[in-house]
């Protein structure tokens, strides 16, 4: 049995989902520095992250940046990561973040790809069980579209229809009775925002226009989420992210092409350059994702503590057993955060000294999570 706190990304091909995950993990490591808590990954996740970091390092060393050369994911991938007390694998909080080829969101493309047809049910299950839905947005596609033809192409390039359908399904699942009292957060994350802000080494001052465009273009998606989640609240976070922090968009090229139905449309390709030599990779606001995941866990922990205080112990225990059945958010919360994972192991060890040290590490882990969850958000980030 594997319990974890789940999150999912929903975005079209080439929007930068895989590189975003690498930036999220890099900022998480920075947040954890010196805390006694480390970021751990399973073997497959570590290999994917290493590959992406290696490709970016090559670009930095060559001093030539081509975002298209940083390959996206070609199959379903779970990024299994955890926050773990140094020296004790049992004192950990696991997260599982879903990535997959953006083309799989399109039902017509799924129908033509055996791998997509085979794996999509598992993707949908993970998405509907996720506490967080992360929607990456290629900022340049929104900001650089100026002609009517370019603006028409934006809807397809950012996959509005497919993203809305998946967001509606996620919100409907979050509104089911078994999930209604679990946390739910939707993150709208414009990516590669370096050109539009002046707070991370750039000179742009178009943050307000980017915010306005995201509000306008994603309004129907937010409306769909609120329609499906009428009986509960969903936190909506706007987090414009510098994915690299050391590049500038020099030119946006709009290329004539055909869509999936053979109709003429436009594709977009950004041409970037490093803004400094030697380049220094410094993502900004990507840590918002881990911060919000920690907030989900901490808020759930707070709710559980309130229940414990409000109800008699036996009544609470019976209700919790019926509610969790050792699965889902509350099962994972009770198993990892309450310390059952540690207690099960330590009861076998039978050493009071070991149990005391383990309890201390568990409290350290909880304290670090609370610090991350409650620290002020990046100045760019807003709750809508």
Phi, psi and omega in degrees: 000126179241119177253142176201163175267121192260147172219156182219148173256140178228105181197160184285177178297146172067014178281341178107029184297314184294319178293325176300316179300320178297319178294321178300313182292324178296316180290328176296318177299322177295317179297329184271351186305127177078005185269347187085001177243136181242159174268123180243153180226151171286172188299315182296319179295316180300321180293318179295314181296318179298319180298315181293318178295324180294318179296320178293321179298321178299317179297319179297315182292324179282343182060032175227121185251126175224105184298331181293338181282346178274093192298144175276178181282141181251003178206168177298135180218134173255122175269099181266110182231164179208155170263121190226136174295133182300126177088003181213100183291341179284334178271083185212157175237113185266142175234145178232115184249125184271132171231151180195163178301130183300332180298339180294341178295334183275116182302325181293324177287321178301322183296336183264355184241111181304320181297320178294315180299323182289321188263345186298321177304320178293323176299312181299319179299314179298317181298313183290340178266003186278140172288328184237136168247118183255120183250100177285142181230125175284105187302320184297326179299318177292313191281330186264359178279114184238330180270161177304318180296320179293319179294325176296324183289339184302317184301319179285318183296326179263000173062042185306312184296315182290320178296318180297318180298319181287323178295322178296317180295318178298313182296322177298319178294320178296338182269353178295150183307323183287346180242357192295331180261012172273157175296155175210127181221133176250123181248118171266116190235089170300135184248162180053053185269008188307322184292337194258001181229158180242020185252011181215037178099352180265183182235006183285151177223050183242022179300323181294321180290322176298314178302315181298317181294319179296317177301316183291310187284333182257011180299316181295328178291317177295320178299318180297319179298314181291327176296319183282336183248052185292333187261013181206169177261147174233122176286130177246119184246130174257117186225089176288126191243133165276106185290325182246318178080001183225017181235157173233139172285120180268322184203141173255123182255126178257123190244131177295133179204186178240144178277186184296341181258007178085008180271147180293140177206190180236143170253160182237137172224125178270139176252121187243163171216154173291138184273354182209153177232120359283150181289148175234112180290123180212082177300154180225135177074359177293331179296347177304325183296310178293325178299316180292324176296319177296322177298321177301313183293316182294319179295322176295321178297317178299318179296319179295320178296321178296321178296319180298321181288329187274338186241154174295151187302314183294319180295316180297317183296319179296315180296320181293318179299317179294324185285318188269318187046034178058038176210167178073190185300311186290327175297315178295319181299312183292325183288314186269312188282325180284345175100009181298324179300318178289317184296322179299317180290316186289333177295331177283325180289324173070018182253121179299322180296317179296318181295322179294317179295321180294319178297323178295318178294323178296317178294324177298316178298315179297320181296319180293318178299317179295322178296315178298315184295327190255359177288152181302142178291158173307145185299339178283335192277139181227151169258125181262000000 
